[in-house]
Amino acid sequence: MNKFILPVFAFALAVSSCGTDKTSTQTTESAASQTTVINLTAKEFSEKSPSGTVIDVRTPGEVAQGKIENAVVIDFYQPDFLDQVSKISKDQEIYLYCAVGARSEEAARMLVQQGYTKVYHLQGGIQAWQQNGYPISQN
């Protein structure tokens, strides 16, 4: 009888210790991937963006047609894009937009990969902003 109990106990101990390692790894992985880009409508962007840094990722030619008031212009296509953004604290709220939303969404994902934790994206870009009646600055 003792010969039977010892192997069963050893097997149970081995199985339970393996299960614990997997659980802690899964918890760590899910905690690391919790930061995501938050998509906002024009209305939500208008309400929330004054609390952070608004970044216009369009080209100078596009920006010349107007931009959201107080937006910092950092052209996504420039090779120093990430260097320019790195001047902003990684825990500060960052609000990104472009012409129609594709470029700024890509930029937002890049920022999350770089460790930024509060990244927001204007769905539909400045076109959605204008279509919803929000003002454009020529400054």
DSSP file (Angstrom, degrees, kcal/mol; ACC not computed):
  #  RESIDUE AA STRUCTURE BP1 BP2  ACC     N-H-->O    O-->H-N    N-H-->O    O-->H-N    TCO  KAPPA ALPHA  PHI   PSI    X-CA   Y-CA   Z-CA
    1    1 A M    >>        0   0    0      0, 0.0     4,-1.8     0, 0.0     3,-0.6   0.000 360.0 360.0 360.0 -44.0    0.0    0.0    0.0
    2    2 A N  H 3>  +     0   0    0      1,-0.2     4,-1.8     2,-0.2     0, 0.0   0.853 360.0  59.1 -62.6 -33.9    2.8    2.4    0.9
    3    3 A K  H 34 S+     0   0    0      1,-0.2    -1,-0.2     2,-0.2     0, 0.0   0.814 108.6  45.6 -63.4 -29.7    4.5    1.7   -2.5
    4    4 A F  H <> S+     0   0    0     -3,-0.6     4,-1.4     2,-0.1    -2,-0.2   0.870 109.9  52.1 -80.3 -40.4    1.3    2.9   -4.2
    5    5 A I  H  X S+     0   0    0     -4,-1.8     4,-2.7     1,-0.2     5,-0.2   0.889 103.4  56.8 -67.9 -42.5    0.8    6.1   -2.1
    6    6 A L  H  X S+     0   0    0     -4,-1.8     4,-2.4     1,-0.2    -1,-0.2   0.927 108.7  44.3 -61.5 -48.0    4.3    7.5   -2.6
    7    7 A P  H  > S+     0   0    0      0, 0.0     4,-2.4     0, 0.0    -1,-0.2   0.889 114.2  50.7 -64.2 -36.5    4.2    7.5   -6.5
    8    8 A V  H  X S+     0   0    0     -4,-1.4     4,-2.5     2,-0.2    -2,-0.2   0.920 111.6  47.8 -65.1 -43.0    0.6    9.0   -6.5
    9    9 A F  H  X S+     0   0    0     -4,-2.7     4,-2.2     2,-0.2    -1,-0.2   0.917 112.4  48.9 -63.1 -44.2    1.7   11.8   -4.1
   10   10 A A  H  X S+     0   0    0     -4,-2.4     4,-2.3    -5,-0.2    -2,-0.2   0.900 111.9  49.3 -62.8 -41.6    4.8   12.5   -6.2
   11   11 A F  H  X S+     0   0    0     -4,-2.4     4,-2.4     2,-0.2     5,-0.2   0.923 110.9  49.5 -63.7 -44.9    2.7   12.6   -9.4
   12   12 A A  H  X S+     0   0    0     -4,-2.5     4,-2.2     1,-0.2    -2,-0.2   0.892 111.6  49.5 -62.2 -40.2    0.2   15.0   -7.8
   13   13 A L  H  X S+     0   0    0     -4,-2.2     4,-2.0     2,-0.2    -1,-0.2   0.911 111.3  48.7 -65.3 -43.5    2.9   17.3   -6.6
   14   14 A A  H  X S+     0   0    0     -4,-2.3     4,-1.7     2,-0.2    -2,-0.2   0.910 112.9  47.4 -63.8 -43.3    4.6   17.4  -10.0
   15   15 A V  H  X S+     0   0    0     -4,-2.4     4,-1.9     1,-0.2    -2,-0.2   0.910 112.3  48.9 -65.6 -43.4    1.3   18.2  -11.8
   16   16 A S  H  X S+     0   0    0     -4,-2.2     4,-1.6     1,-0.2    -1,-0.2   0.867 109.7  51.3 -68.4 -34.9    0.3   20.9   -9.4
   17   17 A S  H  X S+     0   0    0     -4,-2.0     4,-1.5     2,-0.2    -1,-0.2   0.867 109.2  50.7 -71.2 -33.9    3.6   22.7   -9.6
   18   18 A C  H  X S+     0   0    0     -4,-1.7     4,-1.7     1,-0.2    -2,-0.2   0.903 108.0  53.4 -66.7 -40.6    3.5   22.7  -13.4
   19   19 A G  H  X S+     0   0    0     -4,-1.9     4,-1.9     1,-0.2    -1,-0.2   0.871 105.0  54.4 -62.1 -38.1    0.0   24.2  -13.3
   20   20 A T  H  X S+     0   0    0     -4,-1.6     4,-2.1     1,-0.2    -1,-0.2   0.903 105.9  51.8 -64.2 -42.3    1.2   27.0  -11.0
   21   21 A D  H  X S+     0   0    0     -4,-1.5     4,-1.9     1,-0.2    -1,-0.2   0.905 109.3  50.0 -62.5 -41.2    4.0   28.1  -13.4
   22   22 A K  H  X S+     0   0    0     -4,-1.7     4,-2.4     1,-0.2    -1,-0.2   0.903 109.1  51.8 -64.8 -40.9    1.6   28.3  -16.4
   23   23 A T  H  X S+     0   0    0     -4,-1.9     4,-2.3     1,-0.2    -1,-0.2   0.924 110.0  47.5 -63.5 -45.2   -0.9   30.4  -14.4
   24   24 A S  H  X S+     0   0    0     -4,-2.1     4,-2.2     1,-0.2    -1,-0.2   0.871 111.9  51.1 -66.8 -34.5    1.7   33.0  -13.4
   25   25 A T  H  X S+     0   0    0     -4,-1.9     4,-2.5    -5,-0.2    -1,-0.2   0.919 110.4  49.0 -65.9 -42.5    3.1   33.1  -17.0
   26   26 A Q  H  X S+     0   0    0     -4,-2.4     4,-2.5     2,-0.2    -2,-0.2   0.899 110.6  50.6 -64.6 -40.2   -0.4   33.7  -18.3
   27   27 A T  H  X S+     0   0    0     -4,-2.3     4,-2.2     2,-0.2    -1,-0.2   0.929 111.4  48.1 -62.9 -45.2   -1.1   36.5  -15.8
   28   28 A T  H  X S+     0   0    0     -4,-2.2     4,-2.0     1,-0.2    -2,-0.2   0.919 112.1  49.3 -62.0 -44.0    2.2   38.2  -16.7
   29   29 A E  H  X S+     0   0    0     -4,-2.5     4,-1.4     1,-0.2    -2,-0.2   0.912 112.4  46.8 -63.8 -42.4    1.4   38.0  -20.4
   30   30 A S  H  < S+     0   0    0     -4,-2.5    -1,-0.2     1,-0.2    -2,-0.2   0.861 110.6  52.8 -70.3 -33.1   -2.1   39.4  -20.0
   31   31 A A  H >< S+     0   0    0     -4,-2.2     3,-1.0     1,-0.2     4,-0.3   0.889 109.1  50.1 -66.8 -37.9   -0.9   42.2  -17.8
   32   32 A A  H 3< S+     0   0    0     -4,-2.0     3,-0.4     1,-0.2    -1,-0.2   0.798 112.3  46.9 -70.7 -27.7    1.7   43.2  -20.3
   33   33 A S  T 3< S+     0   0    0     -4,-1.4    -1,-0.2     1,-0.2    -2,-0.2   0.244  82.3  97.4 -99.8  14.3   -0.8   43.3  -23.2
   34   34 A Q    <   +     0   0    0     -3,-1.0     2,-0.5    -4,-0.1    -1,-0.2   0.772  60.5  90.4 -74.4 -25.0   -3.5   45.3  -21.4
   35   35 A T        +     0   0    0     -3,-0.4     2,-0.3    -4,-0.3    83,-0.1  -0.602  56.6 160.4 -75.6 122.8   -2.4   48.6  -23.0
   36   36 A T        -     0   0    0     -2,-0.5    83,-0.5    81,-0.2     2,-0.3  -0.889  45.8 -91.2-135.8 166.8   -4.3   49.2  -26.2
   37   37 A V        -     0   0    0     -2,-0.3     2,-0.6    81,-0.1    83,-0.2  -0.639  37.6-143.3 -77.1 134.6   -5.2   52.1  -28.5
   38   38 A I  E     -a  120   0A   0     81,-2.4    83,-2.5    -2,-0.3     2,-0.4  -0.907   9.9-145.2-104.7 118.3   -8.6   53.6  -27.6
   39   39 A N  E     -a  121   0A   0     -2,-0.6     2,-0.4    81,-0.2    83,-0.2  -0.658  18.8-167.1 -83.3 134.5  -10.6   54.7  -30.6
   40   40 A L  E     -a  122   0A   0     81,-3.2    83,-2.7    -2,-0.4     2,-0.1  -0.932  18.4-127.0-123.9 145.6  -12.7   57.8  -30.0
   41   41 A T     >  -     0   0    0     -2,-0.4     4,-2.9    81,-0.2     5,-0.2  -0.326  41.7 -99.0 -73.7 169.7  -15.5   59.5  -32.0
   42   42 A A  H  > S+     0   0    0      1,-0.2     4,-2.5     2,-0.2     5,-0.2   0.901 126.1  50.8 -58.8 -40.8  -15.1   63.2  -32.8
   43   43 A K  H  > S+     0   0    0      2,-0.2     4,-2.0     1,-0.2    -1,-0.2   0.936 112.6  44.8 -63.6 -47.1  -17.3   64.1  -29.9
   44   44 A E  H  > S+     0   0    0      1,-0.2     4,-2.6     2,-0.2     5,-0.3   0.906 113.0  51.5 -63.6 -41.5  -15.3   61.9  -27.4
   45   45 A F  H  X S+     0   0    0     -4,-2.9     4,-2.6     1,-0.2    -1,-0.2   0.915 109.6  50.4 -60.4 -44.4  -12.0   63.3  -28.9
   46   46 A S  H  < S+     0   0    0     -4,-2.5    -1,-0.2    -5,-0.2    -2,-0.2   0.879 114.8  43.6 -61.3 -40.2  -13.3   66.9  -28.4
   47   47 A E  H  < S+     0   0    0     -4,-2.0    -2,-0.2    -5,-0.2    -1,-0.2   0.872 124.0  32.0 -74.6 -38.7  -14.3   66.2  -24.8
   48   48 A K  H >< S+     0   0    0     -4,-2.6     3,-1.9    -5,-0.2    -2,-0.2   0.806  99.1  76.0 -93.9 -32.3  -11.2   64.3  -23.7
   49   49 A S  G >< S+     0   0    0     -4,-2.6     3,-2.1    -5,-0.3    -1,-0.1   0.741  79.1  71.8 -61.9 -27.3   -8.3   65.7  -25.7
   50   50 A P  G 3  S+     0   0    0      0, 0.0    -1,-0.3     0, 0.0    -2,-0.1   0.727  92.2  62.0 -60.8 -15.9   -7.8   68.9  -23.8
   51   51 A S  G <  S+     0   0    0     -3,-1.9    42,-0.3    -4,-0.1     2,-0.2   0.473 113.6  23.3 -86.7  -0.5   -6.4   66.8  -20.9
   52   52 A G  S <  S-     0   0    0     -3,-2.1     2,-0.6    -4,-0.1    42,-0.2  -0.582  98.1 -63.3-140.2-158.7   -3.5   65.5  -22.9
   53   53 A T  E     -b   94   0A   0     40,-2.7    42,-3.0    -2,-0.2     2,-0.5  -0.896  40.7-150.6-102.7 123.2   -1.2   66.2  -25.9
   54   54 A V  E     -b   95   0A   0     -2,-0.6    18,-3.3    16,-0.4     2,-0.5  -0.820  12.9-164.6 -94.6 128.0   -2.9   66.2  -29.3
   55   55 A I  E     -bc  96  72A   0     40,-3.6    42,-1.9    -2,-0.5     2,-0.6  -0.961  11.9-157.1-120.0 124.6   -0.7   65.1  -32.1
   56   56 A D  E     -bc  97  73A   0     16,-2.8    18,-2.3    -2,-0.5    42,-0.2  -0.882   8.0-172.2 -94.0 116.3   -1.4   65.7  -35.8
   57   57 A V        +     0   0    0     40,-2.4    19,-2.2    -2,-0.6    20,-0.3   0.251  44.6 115.3 -97.4  13.4    0.6   63.1  -37.8
   58   58 A R  S    S-     0   0    0     39,-0.3    -2,-0.1    17,-0.2    16,-0.0  -0.232  72.2 -92.9 -79.3 170.4   -0.2   64.5  -41.2
   59   59 A T     >  -     0   0    0     16,-0.1     4,-2.5     1,-0.1     3,-0.4  -0.343  38.7-104.7 -76.0 161.5    2.3   66.0  -43.7
   60   60 A P  H  > S+     0   0    0      0, 0.0     4,-1.9     0, 0.0    -1,-0.1   0.870 121.4  56.0 -56.1 -38.0    3.0   69.8  -43.8
   61   61 A G  H  4 S+     0   0    0      1,-0.2     4,-0.3     2,-0.2    -3,-0.0   0.884 110.1  44.5 -62.4 -38.8    0.9   70.1  -47.0
   62   62 A E  H >4 S+     0   0    0     -3,-0.4     3,-1.4     1,-0.2    -1,-0.2   0.905 111.4  52.9 -70.7 -42.0   -2.1   68.6  -45.2
   63   63 A V  H >< S+     0   0    0     -4,-2.5     3,-2.3     1,-0.3    -2,-0.2   0.822  95.9  69.2 -64.0 -31.2   -1.6   70.6  -42.1
   64   64 A A  T 3< S+     0   0    0     -4,-1.9    -1,-0.3     1,-0.3    -2,-0.2   0.724  91.9  60.9 -60.4 -21.1   -1.6   73.8  -44.2
   65   65 A Q  T <  S-     0   0    0     -3,-1.4    -1,-0.3    -4,-0.3    -2,-0.2   0.501 126.8 -74.1 -83.8  -4.4   -5.3   73.2  -44.9
   66   66 A G    <   -     0   0    0     -3,-2.3    -1,-0.3    -4,-0.1     2,-0.3  -0.340  47.1-150.2 125.3 154.5   -6.0   73.5  -41.1
   67   67 A K  B     -E  137   0B   0     70,-2.4    70,-4.0    -2,-0.1     2,-0.3  -0.912  36.8 -75.9-146.8 171.0   -5.6   71.5  -37.9
   68   68 A I    >   -     0   0    0     -2,-0.3     3,-2.0    68,-0.2    68,-0.1  -0.570  66.2 -91.4 -73.0 135.4   -7.2   71.0  -34.6
   69   69 A E  T 3  S+     0   0    0     66,-0.3    -1,-0.1    -2,-0.3   -15,-0.1  -0.153 107.2   7.0 -50.4 135.5   -6.4   73.9  -32.2
   70   70 A N  T 3  S+     0   0    0      1,-0.2   -16,-0.4    -3,-0.1    -1,-0.3   0.530  89.9 150.0  68.2  10.1   -3.3   73.4  -30.1
   71   71 A A    <   -     0   0    0     -3,-2.0     2,-0.5   -18,-0.1    -1,-0.2  -0.502  45.5-131.0 -72.7 141.5   -2.2   70.2  -31.9
   72   72 A V  E     -c   55   0A   0    -18,-3.3   -16,-2.8    -2,-0.2     2,-0.7  -0.805  21.1-135.0 -88.8 130.8    1.5   69.4  -32.1
   73   73 A V  E     +c   56   0A   0     -2,-0.5     2,-0.4   -18,-0.2   -16,-0.2  -0.804  34.3 162.2 -94.8 118.1    2.4   68.5  -35.6
   74   74 A I        -     0   0    0    -18,-2.3     2,-0.3    -2,-0.7    -2,-0.0  -0.891  35.7-134.2-134.2 102.7    4.7   65.5  -35.9
   75   75 A D    >   -     0   0    0     -2,-0.4     3,-1.6     1,-0.2   -17,-0.2  -0.388   6.2-150.7 -63.5 117.8    4.7   64.1  -39.5
   76   76 A F  T 3  S+     0   0    0    -19,-2.2     5,-0.2    -2,-0.3    -1,-0.2   0.795  93.2  59.7 -59.1 -31.2    4.4   60.3  -39.3
   77   77 A Y  T 3  S+     0   0    0    -20,-0.3    -1,-0.3     4,-0.1    -2,-0.1   0.562  82.2 100.8 -79.8  -7.8    6.3   59.9  -42.5
   78   78 A Q  S X  S-     0   0    0     -3,-1.6     3,-1.8     1,-0.1     4,-0.2  -0.560  78.2-128.0 -78.8 142.3    9.5   61.5  -41.2
   79   79 A P  T 3  S+     0   0    0      0, 0.0     3,-0.3     0, 0.0     4,-0.2   0.735 107.9  54.8 -63.0 -21.6   12.3   59.2  -40.1
   80   80 A D  T 3> S+     0   0    0      1,-0.2     4,-2.7     2,-0.1     5,-0.2   0.175  71.6 116.7 -96.9  19.4   12.5   60.9  -36.7
   81   81 A F  H <> S+     0   0    0     -3,-1.8     4,-2.3     1,-0.2     5,-0.2   0.933  79.6  42.3 -52.2 -53.5    8.8   60.5  -35.9
   82   82 A L  H  > S+     0   0    0     -3,-0.3     4,-2.1     1,-0.2    -1,-0.2   0.854 112.1  55.2 -66.3 -33.7    9.4   58.3  -32.8
   83   83 A D  H  4 S+     0   0    0      2,-0.2     4,-0.3    -4,-0.2    -1,-0.2   0.919 109.7  47.1 -62.5 -42.6   12.3   60.5  -31.7
   84   84 A Q  H >< S+     0   0    0     -4,-2.7     3,-1.1     1,-0.2    -2,-0.2   0.918 113.9  46.7 -64.9 -43.6   10.0   63.5  -31.7
   85   85 A V  H >< S+     0   0    0     -4,-2.3     3,-2.5     1,-0.2    -1,-0.2   0.832  98.1  71.7 -67.7 -31.5    7.2   61.6  -29.8
   86   86 A S  T 3< S+     0   0    0     -4,-2.1    -1,-0.2     1,-0.3    -2,-0.2   0.641  81.9  72.9 -63.1 -12.1    9.7   60.3  -27.3
   87   87 A K  T <  S+     0   0    0     -3,-1.1     2,-0.4    -4,-0.3    -1,-0.3   0.611  85.3  81.2 -74.3 -11.7   10.0   63.8  -25.9
   88   88 A I  S <  S-     0   0    0     -3,-2.5     6,-0.0    -4,-0.1    -3,-0.0  -0.802  96.4-103.1 -97.3 136.4    6.5   63.3  -24.4
   89   89 A S    >   -     0   0    0     -2,-0.4     3,-1.4     1,-0.1    -2,-0.1  -0.267  24.0-130.0 -57.5 139.7    6.2   61.3  -21.1
   90   90 A K  T 3  S+     0   0    0      1,-0.3    27,-2.2    -4,-0.1    28,-0.5   0.640 106.0  50.9 -70.8 -14.7    5.0   57.7  -21.7
   91   91 A D  T 3  S+     0   0    0     25,-0.2    -1,-0.3    26,-0.1     2,-0.2   0.370  88.1 103.0-103.5   5.9    2.3   58.0  -19.0
   92   92 A Q  S <  S-     0   0    0     -3,-1.4    26,-0.5     1,-0.1     2,-0.3  -0.571  84.0-101.1 -82.6 150.5    0.8   61.2  -20.4
   93   93 A E        -     0   0    0    -42,-0.3   -40,-2.7    -2,-0.2     2,-0.4  -0.575  39.8-165.3 -71.6 129.2   -2.4   61.1  -22.4
   94   94 A I  E     -bd  53 119A   0     24,-2.9    26,-3.1    -2,-0.3     2,-0.5  -0.980   7.1-165.6-122.2 128.8   -1.7   61.2  -26.2
   95   95 A Y  E     -bd  54 120A   0    -42,-3.0   -40,-3.6    -2,-0.4     2,-0.3  -0.962  12.6-168.0-116.5 118.5   -4.4   62.0  -28.7
   96   96 A L  E     +bd  55 121A   0     24,-2.7    26,-2.3    -2,-0.5     2,-0.3  -0.815  12.0 164.3-111.8 145.7   -3.6   61.2  -32.4
   97   97 A Y  E     +b   56   0A   0    -42,-1.9   -40,-2.4    -2,-0.3   -39,-0.3  -0.987   6.6 171.3-151.7 160.1   -5.3   62.1  -35.6
   98   98 A C        -     0   0    0     24,-0.3    28,-2.9    -2,-0.3    29,-0.2  -0.520  57.7 -62.6-140.5-150.1   -4.6   62.3  -39.4
   99   99 A A  S    S-     0   0    0     26,-0.2    28,-2.0    -2,-0.2    29,-0.3   0.966 122.7  -7.1 -73.8 -53.4   -6.7   62.8  -42.5
  100  100 A V  S    S-     0   0    0     25,-0.2    24,-0.5    26,-0.2    25,-0.2   0.458 102.7 -96.8-126.7  -4.5   -9.0   59.8  -42.3
  101  101 A G  S  > S+     0   0    0     23,-0.3     4,-1.5    22,-0.2     5,-0.1   0.152  95.7  96.7 116.6 -20.8   -7.7   57.7  -39.4
  102  102 A A  H  > S+     0   0    0      2,-0.2     4,-2.0     1,-0.2     5,-0.2   0.950  88.8  43.5 -69.8 -48.6   -5.5   55.0  -40.9
  103  103 A R  H  > S+     0   0    0      1,-0.2     4,-2.4     2,-0.2    -1,-0.2   0.910 115.4  47.9 -64.2 -44.5   -2.1   56.7  -40.4
  104  104 A S  H  > S+     0   0    0      1,-0.2     4,-2.4     2,-0.2    -1,-0.2   0.833 109.0  54.5 -70.0 -30.0   -2.9   57.9  -36.9
  105  105 A E  H  X S+     0   0    0     -4,-1.5     4,-2.0     2,-0.2    -1,-0.2   0.911 110.0  47.0 -67.2 -40.5   -4.1   54.4  -35.9
  106  106 A E  H  X S+     0   0    0     -4,-2.0     4,-1.9     2,-0.2    -2,-0.2   0.915 112.8  49.5 -64.5 -42.8   -0.8   52.9  -37.1
  107  107 A A  H  X S+     0   0    0     -4,-2.4     4,-2.1     1,-0.2    -2,-0.2   0.900 108.8  53.4 -62.4 -40.8    1.1   55.6  -35.2
  108  108 A A  H  X S+     0   0    0     -4,-2.4     4,-2.1     1,-0.2    -1,-0.2   0.905 107.4  50.4 -62.4 -42.0   -1.0   54.9  -32.1
  109  109 A R  H  X S+     0   0    0     -4,-2.0     4,-2.2     1,-0.2    -1,-0.2   0.893 108.6  53.1 -63.3 -38.7   -0.1   51.2  -32.2
  110  110 A M  H  X S+     0   0    0     -4,-1.9     4,-1.4     1,-0.2    -1,-0.2   0.900 107.6  51.3 -62.2 -40.4    3.6   52.1  -32.6
  111  111 A L  H  <>S+     0   0    0     -4,-2.1     5,-2.4     2,-0.2     4,-0.4   0.905 108.2  51.0 -65.4 -41.3    3.4   54.3  -29.5
  112  112 A V  H ><5S+     0   0    0     -4,-2.1     3,-1.6     1,-0.2    -1,-0.2   0.919 108.8  52.0 -60.8 -42.8    1.8   51.5  -27.4
  113  113 A Q  H 3<5S+     0   0    0     -4,-2.2    -1,-0.2     1,-0.3    -2,-0.2   0.805 105.5  56.3 -63.1 -28.3    4.6   49.2  -28.6
  114  114 A Q  T 3<5S-     0   0    0     -4,-1.4    -1,-0.3    -5,-0.2    -2,-0.2   0.489 129.9 -95.1 -82.0  -3.9    7.1   51.8  -27.4
  115  115 A G  T < 5S+     0   0    0     -3,-1.6     2,-0.2    -4,-0.4    -3,-0.2   0.504  72.2 149.0 105.4   5.7    5.5   51.7  -23.9
  116  116 A Y      < -     0   0    0     -5,-2.4    -1,-0.3    -6,-0.1     3,-0.2  -0.548  26.3-167.5 -72.4 138.6    3.0   54.6  -24.0
  117  117 A T  S    S+     0   0    0    -27,-2.2     2,-0.4    -2,-0.2   -81,-0.2   0.604  71.2  48.5-108.0 -14.3    0.1   53.7  -21.7
  118  118 A K        +     0   0    0    -26,-0.5   -24,-2.9   -28,-0.5     2,-0.5  -0.703  68.7 157.4-131.1  80.8   -2.7   56.3  -22.6
  119  119 A V  E     - d   0  94A   0    -83,-0.5   -81,-2.4    -2,-0.4     2,-0.3  -0.922  15.0-175.6-116.0 125.0   -3.0   56.4  -26.3
  120  120 A Y  E     -ad  38  95A   0    -26,-3.1   -24,-2.7    -2,-0.5     2,-0.4  -0.894   7.1-158.4-121.4 148.3   -6.2   57.7  -28.0
  121  121 A H  E     -ad  39  96A   0    -83,-2.5   -81,-3.2    -2,-0.3     2,-0.8  -0.987  18.2-129.2-131.9 133.6   -7.0   57.8  -31.7
  122  122 A L  E >   -a   40   0A   0    -26,-2.3     3,-1.8    -2,-0.4   -24,-0.3  -0.731  27.9-136.2 -83.3 108.8   -9.6   59.9  -33.6
  123  123 A Q  T 3  S+     0   0    0    -83,-2.7   -22,-0.2    -2,-0.8   -81,-0.1  -0.463  89.4  14.7 -64.8 130.8  -11.7   57.6  -35.7
  124  124 A G  T >> S-     0   0    0    -24,-0.5     4,-1.5    -2,-0.2     3,-0.6   0.418 105.7-128.4  83.9  -2.5  -12.2   59.0  -39.2
  125  125 A G  H <>  -     0   0    0     -3,-1.8     4,-1.7     1,-0.2     3,-0.5  -0.054  60.1 -28.4  60.0-158.0   -9.4   61.6  -38.6
  126  126 A I  H 3> S+     0   0    0    -28,-2.9     4,-2.6     1,-0.2    -1,-0.2   0.746 134.4  65.1 -67.1 -23.1   -9.8   65.3  -39.2
  127  127 A Q  H <> S+     0   0    0    -28,-2.0     4,-2.6    -3,-0.6    -1,-0.2   0.934 104.5  44.3 -63.1 -44.7  -12.5   64.6  -41.9
  128  128 A A  H  X S+     0   0    0     -4,-1.5     4,-1.4    -3,-0.5    -2,-0.2   0.889 111.4  55.4 -64.9 -38.3  -14.8   63.2  -39.1
  129  129 A W  H  <>S+     0   0    0     -4,-1.7     5,-2.1     1,-0.2     3,-0.3   0.942 112.4  41.3 -57.4 -50.6  -13.9   66.1  -36.9
  130  130 A Q  H ><5S+     0   0    0     -4,-2.6     3,-2.1     1,-0.2    -2,-0.2   0.899 110.2  57.0 -66.7 -41.8  -15.0   68.6  -39.6
  131  131 A Q  H 3<5S+     0   0    0     -4,-2.6    -1,-0.2     1,-0.3    -2,-0.2   0.767 104.7  54.1 -63.0 -24.4  -18.1   66.6  -40.5
  132  132 A N  T 3<5S-     0   0    0     -4,-1.4    -1,-0.3    -3,-0.3    -2,-0.2   0.309 122.6-106.8 -92.4   8.5  -19.2   66.8  -36.9
  133  133 A G  T < 5 +     0   0    0     -3,-2.1    -3,-0.2     1,-0.2    -2,-0.1   0.628  67.2 148.4  83.2  14.6  -18.9   70.6  -36.9
  134  134 A Y      < -     0   0    0     -5,-2.1    -1,-0.2    -6,-0.2    -2,-0.1  -0.577  49.9-101.2 -84.0 149.4  -15.7   71.0  -34.9
  135  135 A P        -     0   0    0      0, 0.0     2,-0.4     0, 0.0   -66,-0.3  -0.270  24.5-148.5 -75.4 153.5  -13.5   73.9  -35.6
  136  136 A I        -     0   0    0    -68,-0.1     2,-0.3    -6,-0.1   -68,-0.2  -0.962  12.5-141.7-117.9 136.2  -10.2   73.9  -37.6
  137  137 A S  B     -E   67   0B   0    -70,-4.0   -70,-2.4    -2,-0.4     0, 0.0  -0.752   9.2-158.0 -98.5 144.5   -7.4   76.3  -36.9
  138  138 A Q              0   0    0     -2,-0.3    -1,-0.1   -72,-0.2   -72,-0.1   0.340 360.0 360.0 -98.1   4.5   -5.2   77.9  -39.5
  139  139 A N              0   0    0    -72,-0.2    -1,-0.2     0, 0.0   -75,-0.1   0.451 360.0 360.0 -80.4 360.0   -2.4   78.5  -37.0
